[in-house]
């Protein structure tokens, strides 16, 4: 639990929202959300030829 909340703090994510989503997923028999940093998808603009 401490590692999860520390990871959220380092990522500037709301720790309580993450724990809430973990518990909600457990109650729905779904996999827990990832604690890994969420990378933004980078889609480069078309390169002018």
Buried (B, 14 or more C-beta within 10 A) or exposed (E): EEEBBEBBEEBEBEBEEBBEBBEEEEEEEEEEEEBEEEEEEEEEEEEEE
